[in-house]
Structures are given as structure tokens and as C-alpha cells.
Amino acid sequence: MTAFSVRTATAADHAAYARLCPELGVDDPIATPERFAAEMAETTLVAVGEAGEALGYSFYQPMQSTAYVRHVVTAPEARRRGVARALLEAVATRARESGCESWCLNVEPKNAAARALYEGLGFELVYHSQVQRFAWALLEHHHPPLEEHAWLVDPSADEAVEKAMRLEAGQLALGRAAGRVLMMLEDPDKEVVGMAQFDPAFPGAYPFRVARPELALDLLHALRSHARTGDSWLQLCIEGQPEVAALLRERGAEVRFDMMHLRG
């Protein structure tokens, strides 16, 4: 078996990331070199072969007490050599060093090999998610009720919003630092009933959560003014809310793929 090592990425690893990222099979846009350097490199680990070639990478985001593993990718020619396990073990070490006490990730149900690896590392299923593509035109005849109000999340409200919407502690601060649009819905009693973290450059909203399914369209309506001119759709990740996913499908949303959310 050919030896390899794991190291922290640098801006120079963007080409390797861009080559390997499509192996995720989720048609996400490739981050630009500038975005990779600013938002990803510091918490991206690269598995490197003896000749210096990139055999795989992992990208994670530490959120106070939880490390969210976003990507785990192995090059096709390097599979079944322990690359993914080594990358995850390195993530675990670094996450613990930064104060994280748990970690989580997503996996497609059909990816049996990855599921077996994650379960072997102690991950357990928490909920199912669905990724959808929603066309802005589907909101054409939707008029949100006046009793719900949409606001950009103020940093002072982060903790309350994260608690109400069952988000990871520190998730909103991380999104704000990356320039995401953080939108919330409040009911007349000032209770938080919806929250979305919108990245117009993707374009997509993740997380996207509401207290009741019918509020999903209201939250989408609030995000629309922040979309780039010319974009006709956005991608949504509906986490652990099958009723919300079903309502959006009924309204015309296109299903991209399903995921399982695991935690360890």
C-alpha cells in the first residue's frame, strides 16, 4: 500500500480541491480560489501521496462545541486505501484541540461504503434531509401574511435564534463572517418561527428551517430581494422536516437528492 500523509491545506491546494470536489456528486459550485483561501483552507485537510499528489481532502467547520464535517472526498484512484478514515481521524484530532466535543456530517443513503465508515467511527443517524431546487417564479402568487415579520438576524439575537431553530451554537456567527444573509421570521408574539442562511453566490439557503410548513413560502419571499439579478432559482436543504419538504414539492420544487444527518 502506498504511503500518504495528511496536512492542512493552503491556498495553493485550490486546484486539487477543484478537481476532487465533483466526486461529492452533489453539483455544488466550486469555490473560487479567493473564497477557498478565505473560507476553507484553514479547516481543510489534504491527504498527499509520496509524489506530492492530492489523494483526497476533508473540509470541516468548528462551531463552538461541534465540528461540522462538510466534505470528505477521496480520489477514485486512491479508494480503499484508508484515505477517508485518515482524513476523518485528523479532523477529529484538530476538532478536539479547538474545543469541539462532538461532530456531525451528511451522507447520501445510497453511499453504503461511506455509511459503514461513519458508523464505524461512532456516528449515528439523527434525521433525514432533502435538497431541493426552488424556482423564484413559484412565489409569483404568494403574498405573505402581515402577522409574520422578516428581519435580518442581529448578532445579539444569535443565541435565541439558534436555540429556537435547533441550530448548532455558533453557526450564525460563522455564516455572518462569511457574508451570508441571515434572515429570520417572527410571529406577533416575537417568537422566532423561521430562519435561513442564504448565500446568493451559490445560490442556496442552508440551513432553512421553519416552525410550521406553511411558513416556508414566507421565508422564501423574504429571501427573494437578496437574490442576484438574473438568478431564477435557489437550492434549499430541508433538514429533518419532511412536511416542509413535501409542501415545497407540491408547490413545484425539484428534488435534487436525499441525505442522512449523522452525529458522533
C-alpha positions as CSV (number, residue, x, y, z in Angstrom):
1,M,0.0,0.0,0.0
2,T,1.4,3.4,-1.0
3,A,2.1,5.7,1.9
4,F,0.4,9.1,2.3
5,S,0.3,11.9,4.8
6,V,-2.3,14.4,5.9
7,R,-1.6,18.1,6.2
8,T,-3.6,21.4,6.4
9,A,-4.4,22.9,3.1
10,T,-3.0,26.1,1.7
11,A,-4.3,28.5,-1.0
12,A,-2.2,26.5,-3.4
13,D,-4.4,23.5,-2.9
14,H,-7.3,25.1,-4.7
15,A,-6.6,23.1,-7.9
16,A,-6.7,19.8,-6.1
17,Y,-9.9,20.8,-4.3
18,A,-11.5,21.9,-7.6
19,R,-10.5,18.5,-9.2
20,L,-11.8,16.4,-6.3
21,C,-14.9,18.3,-5.2
22,P,-17.1,17.0,-8.0
23,E,-16.6,13.5,-6.6
24,L,-19.1,14.5,-3.9
25,G,-21.8,14.1,-6.6
26,V,-24.0,17.0,-5.4
27,D,-23.4,19.5,-8.2
28,D,-22.4,22.3,-5.8
29,P,-20.5,25.2,-7.4
30,I,-16.7,25.1,-7.0
31,A,-15.5,27.8,-4.7
32,T,-13.3,30.4,-6.3
33,P,-9.5,30.5,-5.4
34,E,-10.2,33.6,-3.3
35,R,-13.2,32.0,-1.5
36,F,-11.2,28.8,-0.9
37,A,-8.3,30.7,0.6
38,A,-10.5,32.9,2.8
39,E,-13.2,30.5,4.0
40,M,-12.0,26.9,3.5
41,A,-8.2,26.4,3.5
42,E,-7.7,26.8,7.3
43,T,-10.0,23.9,8.1
44,T,-9.4,21.8,5.0
45,L,-7.1,18.8,5.3
46,V,-5.4,17.2,2.3
47,A,-4.1,13.6,2.0
48,V,-0.9,13.7,0.0
49,G,0.8,10.8,-1.7
50,E,4.6,10.1,-1.9
51,A,4.9,12.1,-5.1
52,G,3.0,15.1,-3.7
53,E,-0.3,14.3,-5.4
54,A,-3.5,15.0,-3.6
55,L,-5.4,11.8,-2.8
56,G,-8.3,13.3,-1.0
57,Y,-9.4,16.1,1.2
58,S,-11.8,16.9,4.1
59,F,-13.4,20.3,4.9
60,Y,-14.9,20.9,8.3
61,Q,-16.2,23.9,10.3
62,P,-15.8,24.2,14.0
63,M,-18.9,25.7,15.7
64,Q,-18.1,26.2,19.4
65,S,-18.7,22.6,20.7
66,T,-19.4,20.9,17.4
67,A,-17.3,20.2,14.3
68,Y,-19.4,20.1,11.1
69,V,-17.7,17.9,8.5
70,R,-18.8,19.4,5.2
71,H,-16.7,17.4,2.7
72,V,-14.9,14.1,2.7
73,V,-13.6,13.2,-0.7
74,T,-11.2,10.5,-1.9
75,A,-9.7,10.5,-5.5
76,P,-11.1,7.5,-7.5
77,E,-7.6,6.0,-7.9
78,A,-6.9,6.2,-4.1
79,R,-10.1,4.5,-2.8
80,R,-9.9,1.5,-0.4
81,R,-6.5,2.7,0.9
82,G,-7.7,4.2,4.2
83,V,-7.6,7.8,2.9
84,A,-11.1,8.8,4.1
85,R,-10.6,7.3,7.5
86,A,-7.2,9.0,7.9
87,L,-8.8,12.4,7.0
88,L,-11.6,11.9,9.4
89,E,-9.2,10.9,12.2
90,A,-7.2,14.0,11.5
91,V,-10.4,16.1,11.6
92,A,-11.3,14.6,15.0
93,T,-7.9,15.4,16.4
94,R,-8.0,19.0,15.3
95,A,-11.6,19.5,16.3
96,R,-10.9,18.2,19.8
97,E,-7.9,20.6,20.0
98,S,-10.1,23.5,19.2
99,G,-12.6,22.6,21.9
100,C,-15.2,20.6,20.0
101,E,-16.9,17.8,21.9
102,S,-18.9,16.3,19.0
103,W,-19.0,16.2,15.3
104,C,-21.7,15.8,12.6
105,L,-21.9,15.3,8.8
106,N,-24.3,14.3,6.0
107,V,-24.2,11.3,3.7
108,E,-26.4,10.1,0.9
109,P,-28.4,7.0,1.8
110,K,-27.1,5.1,-1.2
111,N,-23.5,5.5,-0.2
112,A,-23.1,2.3,1.7
113,A,-19.3,2.4,1.9
114,A,-19.3,5.9,3.5
115,R,-22.1,5.0,5.8
116,A,-20.2,1.9,7.0
117,L,-17.1,4.1,7.6
118,Y,-19.0,6.7,9.6
119,E,-20.9,4.2,11.7
120,G,-17.6,2.5,12.5
121,L,-16.3,5.9,13.8
122,G,-19.4,6.1,16.1
123,F,-21.7,8.3,14.0
124,E,-25.5,7.7,14.4
125,L,-28.5,8.8,12.4
126,V,-30.2,11.9,13.7
127,Y,-32.6,12.8,10.9
128,H,-33.2,12.7,7.1
129,S,-32.8,15.8,4.9
130,Q,-33.8,16.6,1.3
131,V,-32.0,19.0,-1.1
132,Q,-34.4,20.8,-3.5
133,R,-34.1,23.4,-6.2
134,F,-36.9,26.1,-5.9
135,A,-37.7,28.5,-8.8
136,W,-38.4,32.0,-7.7
137,A,-41.3,32.1,-10.2
138,L,-43.1,29.7,-7.9
139,L,-43.7,32.6,-5.5
140,E,-45.4,34.7,-8.1
141,H,-48.9,34.4,-6.5
142,H,-47.7,34.1,-2.9
143,H,-48.4,37.1,-0.6
144,P,-47.0,36.5,3.0
145,P,-49.4,37.4,5.8
146,L,-48.8,40.6,7.6
147,E,-48.6,38.9,11.0
148,E,-45.2,37.4,10.3
149,H,-42.3,39.7,10.1
150,A,-38.9,39.1,8.4
151,W,-35.7,40.6,9.8
152,L,-32.0,40.2,9.3
153,V,-30.6,38.5,12.4
154,D,-28.8,40.9,14.7
155,P,-25.7,39.3,16.4
156,S,-27.3,39.9,19.8
157,A,-30.1,37.5,18.8
158,D,-27.9,34.7,17.6
159,E,-28.2,32.5,20.7
160,A,-32.0,32.9,20.8
161,V,-32.4,32.1,17.1
162,E,-30.1,29.1,17.3
163,K,-32.0,27.7,20.2
164,A,-35.4,28.3,18.7
165,M,-34.4,26.8,15.3
166,R,-32.3,23.9,16.8
167,L,-29.1,25.1,15.1
168,E,-25.5,24.4,16.2
169,A,-24.2,27.0,18.6
170,G,-22.0,29.4,16.7
171,Q,-23.5,28.6,13.3
172,L,-24.9,32.0,12.7
173,A,-21.7,33.8,13.6
174,L,-19.8,31.6,11.2
175,G,-22.3,32.4,8.4
176,R,-22.2,36.1,9.1
177,A,-18.4,36.1,9.0
178,A,-18.6,34.5,5.5
179,G,-21.0,37.2,4.3
180,R,-24.2,35.1,4.3
181,V,-27.7,36.7,4.5
182,L,-29.2,35.6,7.9
183,M,-32.9,36.0,7.7
184,M,-35.4,35.3,10.5
185,L,-39.2,35.2,10.8
186,E,-41.0,36.4,14.0
187,D,-44.7,36.0,14.9
188,P,-46.7,38.7,16.6
189,D,-45.5,37.5,20.0
190,K,-41.9,38.0,18.9
191,E,-41.3,34.2,18.8
192,V,-38.8,33.1,16.3
193,V,-40.6,30.9,13.7
194,G,-38.2,30.7,10.8
195,M,-34.6,31.1,9.9
196,A,-32.5,30.8,6.7
197,Q,-28.8,31.3,6.0
198,F,-28.7,32.4,2.4
199,D,-25.7,32.5,0.1
200,P,-26.6,34.5,-3.0
201,A,-23.4,33.4,-4.8
202,F,-24.3,29.7,-4.6
203,P,-27.3,30.4,-4.8
204,G,-28.7,28.5,-1.8
205,A,-30.1,28.5,1.7
206,Y,-28.7,26.2,4.3
207,P,-29.9,25.9,7.0
208,F,-33.5,26.6,6.1
209,R,-35.9,26.0,9.0
210,V,-39.5,27.0,9.9
211,A,-41.7,26.3,12.9
212,R,-44.7,25.3,10.6
213,P,-44.6,24.1,7.0
214,E,-46.8,27.0,5.7
215,L,-44.1,29.5,6.8
216,A,-41.6,28.1,4.3
217,L,-43.1,30.3,1.5
218,D,-43.0,33.4,3.7
219,L,-39.3,32.8,4.4
220,L,-38.5,32.3,0.8
221,H,-40.4,35.5,0.0
222,A,-38.2,37.3,2.5
223,L,-35.1,36.0,0.8
224,R,-36.0,36.9,-2.7
225,S,-35.0,40.5,-2.5
226,H,-31.4,39.4,-1.6
227,A,-31.1,37.2,-4.7
228,R,-28.8,38.2,-7.5
229,T,-30.3,39.8,-10.6
230,G,-30.7,37.0,-13.2
231,D,-30.8,34.1,-10.8
232,S,-34.0,32.2,-11.4
233,W,-33.8,29.7,-8.5
234,L,-32.1,28.8,-5.2
235,Q,-31.1,25.5,-3.7
236,L,-32.6,24.5,-0.3
237,C,-31.6,21.9,2.3
238,I,-34.6,20.9,4.3
239,E,-33.3,19.2,7.4
240,G,-35.4,16.8,9.4
241,Q,-38.7,18.5,8.3
242,P,-40.4,16.1,5.9
243,E,-43.7,18.1,6.0
244,V,-41.8,21.2,4.8
245,A,-40.1,19.2,2.0
246,A,-43.5,17.8,1.0
247,L,-45.1,21.2,0.8
248,L,-42.4,22.6,-1.4
249,R,-42.5,19.6,-3.7
250,E,-46.3,20.2,-4.0
251,R,-45.5,23.8,-5.0
252,G,-43.1,22.7,-7.7
253,A,-39.7,22.4,-6.1
254,E,-37.4,19.9,-7.8
255,V,-35.8,17.2,-5.7
256,R,-32.0,17.0,-6.2
257,F,-31.1,14.3,-3.7
258,D,-31.7,13.0,-0.2
259,M,-29.3,12.9,2.8
260,M,-28.9,11.4,6.2
261,H,-27.6,13.6,9.0
262,L,-25.3,11.7,11.4
263,R,-23.7,12.8,14.7
264,G,-21.0,11.3,16.8
